Amino acid sequence: MHRSPALLSQVLTVNTLLIVATMFAATVAAQLDLGSYTGVRQFLVLAAAILATLLANNFLMRRRFAPLDSLTRTMECVDLTAPGVRAQAGADEPEDVARLREAFNLMLERLESERAGTAKAVLRAQESERAQHRLGGPGAF
């Protein structure tokens, strides 16, 4: 099965391509003469501005995606045989991530409740079968 790159990587890649395309378009629109000192200097200033934009974009995107990464890590480590693990709210958690976290926690509660109910039903069935065996009922040897 083919896995696509992480969402953060996809967003950063698209943003980088857009910024580089913008730089190219700005260079063409400004008709920079890269053969002259002034044109090269203007191009380098433009390139430095683009680099600063890419670095700021990377920093901001990583911060905004951090709550989603944290939720994913929690989801990956949940074990229904050890109930009680819940995804915790993070600082500056976006509303959509908060909704996803809450839905995940509710799902865990339902699964744990159903698992406990099933375990009780199995135990009751086993006890009933043992009682029938003791009384010599159906299935007794």
N, CA, C and O atoms as a MOPAC input file, in Angstrom:
PM7 MOZYME 1SCF
protein

 N      0.84200 1    -1.18500 1     0.00000 1
 C      0.00000 1     0.00000 1     0.00000 1
 C      0.88600 1     1.24800 1     0.00000 1
 O      1.83900 1     1.34500 1     0.77300 1
 N      0.56700 1     2.17000 1    -0.85100 1
 C      1.33200 1     3.40700 1    -0.98600 1
 C      0.80900 1     4.44300 1     0.00600 1
 O     -0.39000 1     4.72200 1     0.04000 1
 N      1.69200 1     5.00500 1     0.80400 1
 C      1.31700 1     6.06100 1     1.75300 1
 C      1.77800 1     7.39000 1     1.19300 1
 O      2.92400 1     7.53800 1     0.76900 1
 N      0.87800 1     8.35100 1     1.19700 1
 C      1.25100 1     9.68400 1     0.73500 1
 C      2.00300 1    10.40500 1     1.85400 1
 O      1.88000 1    10.04100 1     3.02300 1
 N      2.77900 1    11.42300 1     1.49400 1
 C      3.54400 1    12.15900 1     2.51000 1
 C      2.61100 1    12.79100 1     3.54700 1
 O      1.41500 1    12.95600 1     3.30900 1
 N      3.17300 1    13.13400 1     4.67500 1
 C      2.40800 1    13.76900 1     5.74700 1
 C      1.77700 1    15.06200 1     5.24800 1
 O      2.30100 1    15.72500 1     4.35300 1
 N      0.64600 1    15.40100 1     5.84500 1
 C     -0.08800 1    16.60300 1     5.45000 1
 C      0.79300 1    17.84500 1     5.54700 1
 O      0.76200 1    18.70100 1     4.66300 1
 N      1.57400 1    17.94300 1     6.61300 1
 C      2.46100 1    19.09600 1     6.76800 1
 C      3.43800 1    19.18200 1     5.59800 1
 O      3.65200 1    20.26600 1     5.05500 1
 N      4.02200 1    18.07700 1     5.21000 1
 C      4.96500 1    18.06900 1     4.08200 1
 C      4.27600 1    18.50000 1     2.79200 1
 O      4.84900 1    19.24200 1     1.99300 1
 N      3.05300 1    18.03700 1     2.59200 1
 C      2.32000 1    18.41400 1     1.38600 1
 C      2.05100 1    19.91900 1     1.36400 1
 O      2.24600 1    20.57300 1     0.33900 1
 N      1.60700 1    20.46200 1     2.48800 1
 C      1.30300 1    21.89900 1     2.55200 1
 C      2.57500 1    22.71600 1     2.34000 1
 O      2.57400 1    23.68800 1     1.58500 1
 N      3.65300 1    22.32200 1     3.00400 1
 C      4.91300 1    23.06200 1     2.84500 1
 C      5.42900 1    22.99100 1     1.41300 1
 O      5.96100 1    23.97600 1     0.90000 1
 N      5.27900 1    21.84900 1     0.76800 1
 C      5.72900 1    21.69700 1    -0.62100 1
 C      4.93200 1    22.60700 1    -1.54600 1
 O      5.50600 1    23.30300 1    -2.38400 1
 N      3.61400 1    22.60200 1    -1.39400 1
 C      2.77000 1    23.46400 1    -2.23300 1
 C      3.09900 1    24.93000 1    -1.97500 1
 O      3.21500 1    25.71000 1    -2.92100 1
 N      3.25200 1    25.31700 1    -0.70700 1
 C      3.58900 1    26.70400 1    -0.38900 1
 C      4.93800 1    27.09800 1    -0.98700 1
 O      5.08700 1    28.20100 1    -1.51300 1
 N      5.91400 1    26.20300 1    -0.90900 1
 C      7.23900 1    26.49100 1    -1.47300 1
 C      7.13200 1    26.70800 1    -2.97900 1
 O      7.70800 1    27.65500 1    -3.51500 1
 N      6.39800 1    25.83500 1    -3.65700 1
 C      6.23200 1    25.98700 1    -5.10500 1
 C      5.54000 1    27.31200 1    -5.45600 1
 O      5.92600 1    27.98900 1    -6.40900 1
 N      4.52300 1    27.66900 1    -4.67900 1
 C      3.83200 1    28.93300 1    -4.92900 1
 C      4.74800 1    30.13500 1    -4.71000 1
 O      4.71700 1    31.09600 1    -5.47900 1
 N      5.55100 1    30.07500 1    -3.67300 1
 C      6.45100 1    31.19300 1    -3.37300 1
 C      7.53600 1    31.30900 1    -4.43100 1
 O      7.86900 1    32.41700 1    -4.85200 1
 N      8.09200 1    30.18500 1    -4.86700 1
 C      9.12300 1    30.21300 1    -5.90700 1
 C      8.52500 1    30.71900 1    -7.22400 1
 O      9.16000 1    31.49000 1    -7.94400 1
 N      7.30400 1    30.28200 1    -7.53000 1
 C      6.64700 1    30.76400 1    -8.75300 1
 C      6.41000 1    32.26400 1    -8.66700 1
 O      6.55500 1    32.98200 1    -9.65600 1
 N      6.04300 1    32.73300 1    -7.47600 1
 C      5.84000 1    34.17100 1    -7.27500 1
 C      7.15200 1    34.92200 1    -7.47300 1
 O      7.17200 1    35.99800 1    -8.07100 1
 N      8.24400 1    34.35800 1    -6.97200 1
 C      9.55500 1    34.99400 1    -7.14100 1
 C      9.91300 1    35.09000 1    -8.62500 1
 O     10.39900 1    36.11800 1    -9.09700 1
 N      9.66400 1    34.00600 1    -9.34100 1
 C      9.96100 1    34.00000 1   -10.77200 1
 C      9.10700 1    35.04800 1   -11.48700 1
 O      9.60900 1    35.81000 1   -12.31300 1
 N      7.81100 1    35.07800 1   -11.16300 1
 C      6.91200 1    36.04700 1   -11.79600 1
 C      7.32600 1    37.47500 1   -11.45600 1
 O      7.27500 1    38.35300 1   -12.31700 1
 N      7.73300 1    37.71800 1   -10.21400 1
 C      8.16200 1    39.06200 1    -9.81300 1
 C      9.43000 1    39.46400 1   -10.56100 1
 O      9.58800 1    40.61900 1   -10.95600 1
 N     10.32600 1    38.50700 1   -10.74900 1
 C     11.56900 1    38.78900 1   -11.48200 1
 C     11.26000 1    39.17100 1   -12.92400 1
 O     11.82500 1    40.12100 1   -13.46500 1
 N     10.35700 1    38.41700 1   -13.53200 1
 C      9.98900 1    38.70500 1   -14.91900 1
 C      9.25400 1    40.03900 1   -15.00500 1
 O      9.54000 1    40.85800 1   -15.87800 1
 N      8.29800 1    40.25200 1   -14.08500 1
 C      7.50200 1    41.48300 1   -14.10900 1
 C      8.36600 1    42.71100 1   -13.87100 1
 O      8.14300 1    43.75900 1   -14.47600 1
 N      9.34800 1    42.58300 1   -12.99500 1
 C     10.23100 1    43.71800 1   -12.70100 1
 C     11.29200 1    43.89400 1   -13.78000 1
 O     12.01400 1    44.89100 1   -13.79300 1
 N     11.38300 1    42.93600 1   -14.67300 1
 C     12.36700 1    42.94300 1   -15.76200 1
 C     13.77000 1    43.22700 1   -15.22300 1
 O     14.47800 1    44.11900 1   -15.69100 1
 N     14.13800 1    42.42400 1   -14.21500 1
 C     15.46100 1    42.59100 1   -13.61500 1
 C     16.53000 1    42.22800 1   -14.63400 1
 O     16.44400 1    41.20700 1   -15.31500 1
 N     17.51200 1    43.06600 1   -14.71900 1
 C     18.64600 1    42.81400 1   -15.59700 1
 C     19.72100 1    42.14000 1   -14.74800 1
 O     20.47000 1    42.80100 1   -14.02800 1
 N     19.78200 1    40.80800 1   -14.84600 1
 C     20.72500 1    40.06900 1   -14.02000 1
 C     22.17000 1    40.23800 1   -14.49300 1
 O     23.09500 1    39.71600 1   -13.87000 1
 N     22.36100 1    40.96300 1   -15.58900 1
 C     23.71200 1    41.24700 1   -16.07000 1
 C     24.32300 1    42.45600 1   -15.39200 1
 O     25.52700 1    42.68500 1   -15.50200 1
 N     23.50000 1    43.24100 1   -14.68500 1
 C     24.02000 1    44.43600 1   -14.01600 1
 C     24.07800 1    44.19300 1   -12.50600 1
 O     23.38800 1    43.33200 1   -11.95900 1
 N     24.92500 1    44.98300 1   -11.86300 1
 C     25.08700 1    44.86900 1   -10.41400 1
 C     23.76300 1    45.16500 1    -9.70200 1
 O     23.39300 1    44.45000 1    -8.77100 1
 N     23.05800 1    46.19400 1   -10.12300 1
 C     21.78800 1    46.57600 1    -9.49000 1
 C     20.75200 1    45.47400 1    -9.64600 1
 O     20.03500 1    45.15900 1    -8.69600 1
 N     20.66700 1    44.89400 1   -10.81700 1
 C     19.71300 1    43.81300 1   -11.06500 1
 C     20.01400 1    42.58200 1   -10.22000 1
 O     19.10400 1    41.95500 1    -9.67900 1
 N     21.29300 1    42.23900 1   -10.11000 1
 C     21.68600 1    41.08900 1    -9.28600 1
 C     21.38300 1    41.37300 1    -7.82800 1
 O     20.89100 1    40.50100 1    -7.11100 1
 N     21.67300 1    42.59300 1    -7.38300 1
 C     21.38600 1    42.96300 1    -5.99900 1
 C     19.88800 1    42.90300 1    -5.70000 1
 O     19.48900 1    42.41200 1    -4.64400 1
 N     19.06400 1    43.39200 1    -6.61100 1
 C     17.61800 1    43.33400 1    -6.43800 1
 C     17.13600 1    41.86800 1    -6.39600 1
 O     16.26800 1    41.50100 1    -5.60500 1
 N     17.72600 1    41.06100 1    -7.26500 1
 C     17.36300 1    39.64200 1    -7.29300 1
 C     17.74500 1    38.97400 1    -5.96600 1
 O     16.96800 1    38.17800 1    -5.43700 1
 N     18.91800 1    39.28300 1    -5.42700 1
 C     19.35300 1    38.69200 1    -4.15900 1
 C     18.46700 1    39.14200 1    -2.99700 1
 O     18.16800 1    38.35400 1    -2.10000 1
 N     18.04800 1    40.41000 1    -3.01500 1
 C     17.12600 1    40.89600 1    -1.98200 1
 C     15.79900 1    40.14500 1    -2.09000 1
 O     15.22700 1    39.73500 1    -1.08000 1
 N     15.31900 1    39.96900 1    -3.31400 1
 C     14.08600 1    39.22500 1    -3.53800 1
 C     14.24900 1    37.77200 1    -3.07700 1
 O     13.35300 1    37.21700 1    -2.44000 1
 N     15.37800 1    37.16500 1    -3.39600 1
 C     15.63200 1    35.77400 1    -2.97400 1
 C     15.71400 1    35.66800 1    -1.45300 1
 O     15.21400 1    34.70200 1    -0.87600 1
 N     16.33400 1    36.64300 1    -0.80000 1
 C     16.41800 1    36.63900 1     0.67000 1
 C     15.02200 1    36.78300 1     1.27900 1
 O     14.70300 1    36.12300 1     2.26800 1
 N     14.19700 1    37.63700 1     0.69400 1
 C     12.82200 1    37.79800 1     1.18600 1
 C     12.03900 1    36.50000 1     1.02300 1
 O     11.26100 1    36.12200 1     1.89800 1
 N     12.24700 1    35.82900 1    -0.09000 1
 C     11.56100 1    34.54300 1    -0.33200 1
 C     12.04500 1    33.50600 1     0.67700 1
 O     11.23400 1    32.76000 1     1.22600 1
 N     13.33500 1    33.44700 1     0.92800 1
 C     13.88500 1    32.50200 1     1.89800 1
 C     13.32700 1    32.77700 1     3.29500 1
 O     12.96000 1    31.84600 1     4.01200 1
 N     13.26400 1    34.04600 1     3.67900 1
 C     12.69500 1    34.39800 1     4.98600 1
 C     11.22500 1    33.99000 1     5.04700 1
 O     10.76100 1    33.50800 1     6.08100 1
 N     10.49600 1    34.17500 1     3.96300 1
 C      9.08800 1    33.77100 1     3.90800 1
 C      8.95800 1    32.25700 1     4.06500 1
 O      8.09300 1    31.78300 1     4.80000 1
 N      9.81000 1    31.50100 1     3.38100 1
 C      9.77200 1    30.04000 1     3.48800 1
 C     10.08000 1    29.57000 1     4.90800 1
 O      9.42300 1    28.66200 1     5.41600 1
 N     11.07000 1    30.18000 1     5.54700 1
 C     11.41700 1    29.79800 1     6.90900 1
 C     10.28800 1    30.13400 1     7.88400 1
 O      9.95500 1    29.32800 1     8.75300 1
 N      9.70600 1    31.31500 1     7.74200 1
 C      8.58200 1    31.70600 1     8.60600 1
 C      7.38800 1    30.78400 1     8.36400 1
 O      6.71600 1    30.37200 1     9.31000 1
 N      7.12900 1    30.46500 1     7.10700 1
 C      6.03400 1    29.56500 1     6.75000 1
 C      6.24400 1    28.19200 1     7.38700 1
 O      5.31400 1    27.61500 1     7.95000 1
 N      7.44900 1    27.68300 1     7.29600 1
 C      7.78000 1    26.37600 1     7.87700 1
 C      7.55800 1    26.39900 1     9.38800 1
 O      6.94100 1    25.48900 1     9.94000 1
 N      8.05600 1    27.43000 1    10.05000 1
 C      7.91400 1    27.55400 1    11.50300 1
 C      6.44600 1    27.61700 1    11.91000 1
 O      6.01500 1    26.90000 1    12.81300 1
 N      5.67700 1    28.48100 1    11.24000 1
 C      4.26500 1    28.65400 1    11.58800 1
 C      3.45700 1    27.38400 1    11.31400 1
 O      2.61300 1    26.99500 1    12.12200 1
 N      3.71400 1    26.74900 1    10.18500 1
 C      2.96600 1    25.52500 1     9.84600 1
 C      3.27200 1    24.40600 1    10.83900 1
 O      2.36600 1    23.67800 1    11.24500 1
 N      4.50900 1    24.26400 1    11.22700 1
 C      4.85600 1    23.22200 1    12.20700 1
 C      4.14100 1    23.47000 1    13.53700 1
 O      3.66900 1    22.53000 1    14.17600 1
 N      4.06400 1    24.73300 1    13.94700 1
 C      3.34500 1    25.06300 1    15.19500 1
 C      1.86300 1    24.75800 1    15.07200 1
 O      1.26000 1    24.22800 1    16.00600 1
 N      1.26500 1    25.08700 1    13.92400 1
 C     -0.17400 1    24.86900 1    13.74600 1
 C     -0.51000 1    23.38300 1    13.62000 1
 O     -1.60300 1    22.96900 1    14.00700 1
 N      0.40600 1    22.57600 1    13.08800 1
 C      0.15400 1    21.15300 1    12.91700 1
 C      0.54200 1    20.33900 1    14.15200 1
 O      0.22100 1    19.15300 1    14.22200 1
 N      1.21600 1    20.93700 1    15.11500 1
 C      1.67300 1    20.21100 1    16.30600 1
 C      0.52900 1    19.54100 1    17.07300 1
 O      0.68700 1    18.39000 1    17.48200 1
 N     -0.62600 1    20.20700 1    17.29200 1
 C     -1.71600 1    19.52300 1    18.00100 1
 C     -2.22400 1    18.28500 1    17.25200 1
 O     -2.58500 1    17.28600 1    17.87300 1
 N     -2.24800 1    18.35500 1    15.94400 1
 C     -2.68400 1    17.20400 1    15.14800 1
 C     -1.67600 1    16.06500 1    15.26500 1
 O     -2.06600 1    14.90200 1    15.36000 1
 N     -0.39500 1    16.38800 1    15.25800 1
 C      0.63900 1    15.36800 1    15.44900 1
 C      0.52900 1    14.72700 1    16.82600 1
 O      0.68000 1    13.51300 1    16.96000 1
 N      0.26900 1    15.52800 1    17.84100 1
 C      0.11800 1    15.00900 1    19.20100 1
 C     -1.07600 1    14.06100 1    19.28900 1
 O     -0.98700 1    12.99600 1    19.90000 1
 N     -2.18400 1    14.45000 1    18.68000 1
 C     -3.37100 1    13.59000 1    18.66900 1
 C     -3.08100 1    12.28200 1    17.94000 1
 O     -3.51000 1    11.21900 1    18.38900 1
 N     -2.37600 1    12.34500 1    16.84900 1
 C     -2.02300 1    11.13600 1    16.09500 1
 C     -1.16600 1    10.20300 1    16.94000 1
 O     -1.38300 1     8.99200 1    16.93500 1
 N     -0.19700 1    10.75100 1    17.66200 1
 C      0.64800 1     9.91200 1    18.53000 1
 C     -0.18600 1     9.22300 1    19.60400 1
 O      0.03500 1     8.04900 1    19.90000 1
 N     -1.14700 1     9.94500 1    20.19400 1
 C     -2.02000 1     9.34200 1    21.20600 1
 C     -2.84300 1     8.23300 1    20.58900 1
 O     -2.98600 1     7.16400 1    21.18400 1
 N     -3.38200 1     8.46700 1    19.41300 1
 C     -4.18700 1     7.44900 1    18.73300 1
 C     -3.36500 1     6.18400 1    18.46500 1
 O     -3.87500 1     5.06800 1    18.56100 1
 N     -2.10900 1     6.37400 1    18.13500 1
 C     -1.24900 1     5.23100 1    17.81400 1
 C     -0.89900 1     4.39800 1    19.04600 1
 O     -0.57600 1     3.21900 1    18.90500 1
 N     -0.95200 1     4.97000 1    20.23900 1
 C     -0.52100 1     4.23200 1    21.42800 1
 C     -1.67300 1     3.71300 1    22.27800 1
 O     -1.43600 1     3.09600 1    23.31600 1
 N     -2.91500 1     3.95000 1    21.86100 1
 C     -4.06200 1     3.47600 1    22.64200 1
 C     -4.12400 1     1.95500 1    22.58900 1
 O     -3.96300 1     1.34600 1    21.53100 1
 N     -4.36200 1     1.35300 1    23.75600 1
 C     -4.51700 1    -0.09400 1    23.88200 1
 C     -5.77500 1    -0.33700 1    24.70100 1
 O     -5.83200 1     0.03400 1    25.87300 1
 N     -6.78600 1    -0.95700 1    24.09600 1
 C     -8.05600 1    -1.15100 1    24.79500 1
 C     -7.94100 1    -2.12500 1    25.96200 1
 O     -8.84600 1    -2.19200 1    26.79400 1
 N     -6.84400 1    -2.88300 1    26.04300 1
 C     -6.66200 1    -3.76100 1    27.19900 1
 C     -6.17300 1    -2.97500 1    28.41000 1
 O     -6.17700 1    -3.49100 1    29.52800 1
 N     -5.75800 1    -1.74700 1    28.19800 1
 C     -5.35000 1    -0.84700 1    29.28500 1
 C     -6.16800 1     0.42700 1    29.15600 1
 O     -5.66300 1     1.43900 1    28.67000 1
 N     -7.44400 1     0.39200 1    29.59200 1
 C     -8.33200 1     1.53700 1    29.38100 1
 C     -7.91100 1     2.77100 1    30.16400 1
 O     -7.11400 1     2.70800 1    31.10000 1
 N     -8.47700 1     3.88900 1    29.74700 1
 C     -8.25600 1     5.14200 1    30.46200 1
 C     -7.39300 1     6.14000 1    29.72600 1
 O     -7.36300 1     7.31000 1    30.10700 1
 N     -6.68300 1     5.72000 1    28.67500 1
 C     -5.84800 1     6.66400 1    27.92700 1
 C     -6.76600 1     7.57400 1    27.11800 1
 O     -7.66100 1     7.10100 1    26.41800 1
 N     -6.54200 1     8.85800 1    27.21600 1
 C     -7.33900 1     9.83400 1    26.48000 1
 C     -6.41600 1    10.88000 1    25.86700 1
 O     -5.35200 1    11.19000 1    26.40300 1
 N     -6.84600 1    11.40700 1    24.74600 1
 C     -6.10900 1    12.49400 1    24.10600 1
 C     -6.36600 1    13.76900 1    24.90800 1
 O     -7.51200 1    14.10000 1    25.21500 1
 N     -5.30000 1    14.47000 1    25.24000 1
 C     -5.39800 1    15.68100 1    26.05400 1
 C     -5.40800 1    16.91700 1    25.15400 1
 O     -4.77300 1    16.94300 1    24.09900 1
 N     -6.13200 1    17.92500 1    25.58800 1
 C     -6.17200 1    19.19400 1    24.84700 1
 C     -4.80400 1    19.85700 1    24.92000 1
 O     -4.14300 1    19.85200 1    25.95800 1
 N     -4.40300 1    20.41900 1    23.80700 1
 C     -3.12200 1    21.10600 1    23.76000 1
 C     -3.32400 1    22.61900 1    23.77300 1
 O     -4.42700 1    23.12300 1    23.56100 1
 N     -2.24700 1    23.31000 1    24.02300 1
 C     -2.29000 1    24.77700 1    23.99700 1
 C     -2.51400 1    25.22900 1    22.55800 1
 O     -1.95600 1    24.64900 1    21.62600 1
 N     -3.31600 1    26.24600 1    22.38100 1
 C     -3.59600 1    26.80000 1    21.04600 1
 C     -4.13700 1    25.74500 1    20.08500 1
 O     -3.82100 1    25.75800 1    18.89600 1
 N     -4.95200 1    24.83500 1    20.60900 1
 C     -5.51800 1    23.77300 1    19.78300 1
 C     -6.60200 1    24.35000 1    18.86900 1
 O     -7.56500 1    24.93800 1    19.36000 1
 N     -6.46100 1    24.19200 1    17.54800 1
 C     -7.50100 1    24.69300 1    16.63900 1
 C     -8.82700 1    23.96700 1    16.88600 1
 O     -8.84800 1    22.84100 1    17.38300 1
 N     -9.92500 1    24.62600 1    16.53100 1
 C    -11.25800 1    24.08000 1    16.78600 1
 C    -11.46500 1    22.72700 1    16.11100 1
 O    -12.05500 1    21.82700 1    16.70700 1
 N    -10.98700 1    22.57100 1    14.87400 1
 C    -11.20000 1    21.30400 1    14.18700 1
 C    -10.42500 1    20.16400 1    14.83800 1
 O    -10.90300 1    19.03000 1    14.85800 1
 N     -9.24700 1    20.44100 1    15.36600 1
 C     -8.48000 1    19.41500 1    16.07200 1
 C     -9.16500 1    19.08700 1    17.40400 1
 O     -9.18500 1    17.92900 1    17.82100 1
 N     -9.72500 1    20.10600 1    18.07300 1
 C    -10.44900 1    19.86800 1    19.32800 1
 C    -11.66100 1    18.97200 1    19.08600 1
 O    -11.93900 1    18.07300 1    19.87900 1
 N    -12.37300 1    19.21400 1    18.00100 1
 C    -13.53200 1    18.37400 1    17.66600 1
 C    -13.09900 1    16.94100 1    17.37700 1
 O    -13.75600 1    15.99200 1    17.80300 1
 N    -12.00400 1    16.78900 1    16.66200 1
 C    -11.48500 1    15.45100 1    16.35800 1
 C    -11.05600 1    14.74100 1    17.63700 1
 O    -11.33900 1    13.55600 1    17.81600 1
 N    -10.37200 1    15.46200 1    18.52700 1
 C     -9.93600 1    14.88500 1    19.79600 1
 C    -11.12800 1    14.43900 1    20.63300 1
 O    -11.12600 1    13.34300 1    21.19300 1
 N    -12.15400 1    15.29700 1    20.71700 1
 C    -13.34300 1    14.95700 1    21.50100 1
 C    -14.05900 1    13.73400 1    20.91600 1
 O    -14.50600 1    12.86400 1    21.66300 1
 N    -14.16800 1    13.66700 1    19.59600 1
 C    -14.80700 1    12.51700 1    18.95000 1
 C    -14.00500 1    11.24500 1    19.21400 1
 O    -14.58300 1    10.18300 1    19.44500 1
 N    -12.69000 1    11.34800 1    19.18100 1
 C    -11.83000 1    10.19500 1    19.45200 1
 C    -12.01400 1     9.71900 1    20.88700 1
 O    -12.13800 1     8.51900 1    21.13000 1
 N    -12.03200 1    10.64800 1    21.83800 1
 C    -12.21600 1    10.28300 1    23.24500 1
 C    -13.58300 1     9.64300 1    23.48200 1
 O    -13.68800 1     8.67700 1    24.23800 1
 N    -14.63200 1    10.16900 1    22.84500 1
 C    -15.96500 1     9.55900 1    22.96500 1
 C    -15.97600 1     8.14400 1    22.38000 1
 O    -16.59100 1     7.23700 1    22.94300 1
 N    -15.29700 1     7.96500 1    21.25400 1
 C    -15.20500 1     6.64100 1    20.64500 1
 C    -14.50600 1     5.66300 1    21.59100 1
 O    -14.93700 1     4.51800 1    21.72800 1
 N    -13.43000 1     6.10900 1    22.24100 1
 C    -12.72900 1     5.25200 1    23.19900 1
 C    -13.63900 1     4.86200 1    24.35600 1
 O    -13.64500 1     3.70700 1    24.78300 1
 N    -14.40600 1     5.81900 1    24.86300 1
 C    -15.32800 1     5.52000 1    25.96100 1
 C    -16.34600 1     4.46400 1    25.53700 1
 O    -16.61800 1     3.53400 1    26.29600 1
 N    -16.91000 1     4.59500 1    24.33700 1
 C    -17.88200 1     3.60800 1    23.85500 1
 C    -17.23400 1     2.23500 1    23.69700 1
 O    -17.80600 1     1.22300 1    24.10200 1
 N    -16.04200 1     2.20200 1    23.10800 1
 C    -15.35900 1     0.92400 1    22.91200 1
 C    -15.03600 1     0.25500 1    24.24400 1
 O    -15.22900 1    -0.95000 1    24.40100 1
 N    -14.54600 1     1.03800 1    25.20100 1
 C    -14.22300 1     0.47500 1    26.51200 1
 C    -15.48400 1    -0.01900 1    27.21500 1
 O    -15.45700 1    -1.07000 1    27.85600 1
 N    -16.58600 1     0.71700 1    27.10600 1
 C    -17.84600 1     0.31600 1    27.71800 1
 C    -18.36900 1    -0.97200 1    27.08000 1
 O    -18.80200 1    -1.88600 1    27.78200 1
 N    -18.32800 1    -1.03900 1    25.75200 1
 C    -18.78100 1    -2.24400 1    25.04800 1
 C    -17.89600 1    -3.43900 1    25.39000 1
 O    -18.38600 1    -4.55600 1    25.55800 1
 N    -16.61800 1    -3.20100 1    25.49000 1
 C    -15.68500 1    -4.29000 1    25.83200 1
 C    -15.97400 1    -4.81100 1    27.24200 1
 O    -15.97400 1    -6.02100 1    27.46800 1
 N    -16.21900 1    -3.90500 1    28.18400 1
 C    -16.53700 1    -4.31200 1    29.55400 1
 C    -17.86100 1    -5.07000 1    29.58400 1
 O    -17.98000 1    -6.07400 1    30.28600 1
 N    -18.86200 1    -4.60100 1    28.82700 1
 C    -20.14800 1    -5.28800 1    28.76500 1
 C    -20.02300 1    -6.67900 1    28.17900 1
 O    -20.65700 1    -7.61500 1    28.66600 1
 N    -19.22700 1    -6.82900 1    27.15500 1
 C    -19.00400 1    -8.13800 1    26.53600 1
 C    -18.29800 1    -9.07000 1    27.50800 1
 O    -18.65000 1   -10.24600 1    27.60100 1
 N    -17.32000 1    -8.56800 1    28.22500 1
 C    -16.60400 1    -9.39000 1    29.20700 1
 C    -17.56200 1    -9.87200 1    30.29400 1
 O    -17.48600 1   -11.02700 1    30.71200 1
 N    -18.46100 1    -9.00400 1    30.75700 1
 C    -19.44000 1    -9.40100 1    31.77200 1
 C    -20.38900 1   -10.46000 1    31.22600 1
 O    -20.72600 1   -11.41100 1    31.93100 1
 N    -20.82300 1   -10.30400 1    29.97400 1
 C    -21.73100 1   -11.28100 1    29.36700 1
 C    -21.05100 1   -12.64500 1    29.22500 1
 O    -21.67700 1   -13.68000 1    29.45000 1
 N    -19.79700 1   -12.64300 1    28.86000 1
 C    -19.04800 1   -13.91000 1    28.73400 1
 C    -18.91300 1   -14.55600 1    30.10800 1
 O    -19.08200 1   -15.76800 1    30.24000 1
 N    -18.61200 1   -13.76500 1    31.12300 1
 C    -18.47400 1   -14.29300 1    32.47900 1
 C    -19.79800 1   -14.87500 1    32.97100 1
 O    -19.81600 1   -15.94800 1    33.57400 1
 N    -20.90800 1   -14.17400 1    32.71800 1
 C    -22.22400 1   -14.69200 1    33.11600 1
 C    -22.52700 1   -16.00600 1    32.40200 1
 O    -23.04500 1   -16.93800 1    33.01800 1
 N    -22.21000 1   -16.09100 1    31.11300 1
 C    -22.45700 1   -17.32100 1    30.35800 1
 C    -21.61900 1   -18.47100 1    30.91800 1
 O    -22.10900 1   -19.59500 1    31.03500 1
 N    -20.37000 1   -18.19800 1    31.26100 1
 C    -19.51500 1   -19.24000 1    31.83000 1
 C    -20.05400 1   -19.69800 1    33.18600 1
 O    -20.08100 1   -20.89600 1    33.46800 1
 N    -20.47800 1   -18.76200 1    34.01800 1
 C    -21.03100 1   -19.11100 1    35.33000 1
 C    -22.31000 1   -19.93500 1    35.17600 1
 O    -22.52400 1   -20.89800 1    35.91200 1
 N    -23.14300 1   -19.56100 1    34.23700 1
 C    -24.38200 1   -20.30100 1    33.98500 1
 C    -24.07200 1   -21.72100 1    33.53900 1
 O    -24.72400 1   -22.66900 1    33.97700 1
 N    -23.08600 1   -21.87100 1    32.67600 1
 C    -22.69800 1   -23.19400 1    32.19400 1
 C    -22.14800 1   -24.04500 1    33.34500 1
 O    -22.45400 1   -25.23300 1    33.43900 1
 N    -21.34800 1   -23.44600 1    34.20800 1
 C    -20.81300 1   -24.18400 1    35.36300 1
 C    -21.93800 1   -24.62900 1    36.29800 1
 O    -21.93800 1   -25.75100 1    36.80400 1
 N    -22.90000 1   -23.72200 1    36.51600 1
 C    -24.02900 1   -24.07700 1    37.38400 1
 C    -24.82300 1   -25.22900 1    36.79100 1
 O    -25.27400 1   -26.10400 1    37.53000 1
 N    -25.00100 1   -25.25000 1    35.49400 1
 C    -25.71900 1   -26.34700 1    34.84700 1
 C    -24.95800 1   -27.64900 1    34.99300 1
 O    -25.56600 1   -28.69700 1    35.21000 1
 N    -23.64900 1   -27.60200 1    34.87900 1
 C    -22.81600 1   -28.80200 1    35.03600 1
 C    -22.92000 1   -29.33400 1    36.45300 1
 O    -23.00000 1   -30.54600 1    36.65500 1
 N    -22.92000 1   -28.44200 1    37.43900 1
 C    -22.99100 1   -28.87200 1    38.84600 1
 C    -24.34300 1   -29.53800 1    39.13600 1
 O    -24.42300 1   -30.48600 1    39.91700 1
 N    -25.39200 1   -29.03300 1    38.49900 1
 C    -26.74000 1   -29.56000 1    38.74600 1
 C    -27.04600 1   -30.76100 1    37.84600 1
 O    -28.11400 1   -31.36300 1    37.96100 1
 N    -26.12800 1   -31.10800 1    36.96400 1
 C    -26.36400 1   -32.24400 1    36.07000 1
 C    -27.31700 1   -31.91000 1    34.94000 1
 O    -27.98600 1   -32.79400 1    34.40600 1
 N    -27.38000 1   -30.66200 1    34.58100 1
 C    -28.29000 1   -30.20800 1    33.53300 1
 C    -27.74600 1   -30.52200 1    32.15600 1
 O    -26.81800 1   -31.31800 1    32.01400 1
 N    -28.32700 1   -29.89000 1    31.12800 1
 C    -27.93000 1   -30.15300 1    29.75500 1
 C    -26.43000 1   -29.94100 1    29.56600 1
 O    -25.85300 1   -28.96100 1    30.03800 1
 N    -25.84500 1   -30.85800 1    28.88700 1
 C    -24.41400 1   -30.76800 1    28.58700 1
 C    -23.55000 1   -31.36100 1    29.68000 1
 O    -22.32500 1   -31.34600 1    29.56600 1
 N    -24.17000 1   -31.89700 1    30.76500 1
 C    -23.36700 1   -32.50100 1    31.84800 1
 C    -22.85500 1   -33.85200 1    31.40000 1
 O    -23.52400 1   -34.53300 1    30.62300 1
 N    -21.69800 1   -34.25600 1    31.86500 1
 C    -21.09000 1   -35.52400 1    31.45600 1
 C    -21.57900 1   -36.62300 1    32.31000 1
 O    -21.18200 1   -37.77300 1    32.12200 1

